[in-house]
Structure formats: structure tokens, C-alpha cells
């Protein structure tokens, strides 16, 4: 069994300084910009409070995410992000039970997952293409994806996916993303609570 995870791959260098510089271009106040990486926190908070989030689009981040196919479907509904995902059509699953779960599973559930995986392997062994063999895999089958977005889009994603009504797996992934983003851009994401 795998645990859902989100690992930061890349972020705009000095993202908050980049956002401040972009905002100062808007307001013709480049002469007031501090030295890198010193950032005018007050200005960033003012931008956030006023809803001038287009400045936040100047910084972006990419995460490698491992989650279930069910969670993957929820994530890709955020259409303003960019995605790449492991193909279950062309890639044969490896030699382990590739199920991604948040909560502990029962013996019956484990037995079901193993049956699905062995049926998948049997289909591959008799020459079925992965795109056909995958039809027996459960929604909890793990997948790997890359998700990239600008900071405005990450704020929207986190607002929706950290909500207590969101499904537990996507909340777990969103919480890991929020924790990473708060470390690299603490002012931009200080009002986000994982």
C-alpha cells in the first residue's frame, strides 16, 4: 500500500521578491524595491487583501504527486493547472500492489485489491495490452503525476481542497502542498491553513 504524497519539484527562485517586483512594475514604484531577497511583506499582504492576485501569477511551483486514480480525477478538475500523469494505457504496473489509501484497510479489502491486481497481471501475461487490462483495476490504484501552477491557482486549489468537505485523500495531498508552499512563500500563503 502507498500513502498519498506531494513532493515539491520546482519553484520560481525568490518567489515573493518576484511577485513584489511585478507589483512594483504595475504601480511604477521600482525605485522602492528592496534588495534580494528582502521582501516588503506589507506590500504582499496588501496585494493579497485587495484581491490583486494577478501579481501572484508571476511565481509558480511544480509538485510530484502520488495518489489514487480517484484522487487524481478530483485534482485535475482544477483546469488552470498543468498536468502530466503516468499512463496506465502504455505503462505496465510493476511487481507490487499499487494501491493508494489514506485509512487502514480490512483483510477483505486487501483480498479484493490483490484479486484485482492478480487479474490485471494475468491479462498482461496472456498478451492483453495494458489499456485493456487496466479495466479491472480499482479506483484506489496509485498513479504518479506532475502538477504545475502559478501561486494564484495554488491558492484557489488549496481553498477548495483543504475544505473539511473535501475527500480525505485530496485533503492530505493539499495539506502537504500547503506546508511546502508556506515554507517557500510564507507571506503569500500565510492565510492558508492545512
Secondary structure, DSSP 8 states (H G I E B T S, - for coil): -B--EEEEEEE-TTHHHHHHHHHHHHTT-GGG--STT---HHHHHHHHHHT-GGGGGG-EEEEEEEEEHHHHHHHTT-TTSEEEE--TTTS---SS--BB-SS---HHHHHHHHHHHHHHHHHHHTT--HHHHGGG--TTBEEEEEEEEEHHHHHHHHHHHSSTTS-HHHHHHHHHHHHHHHHH-TTTTTT---
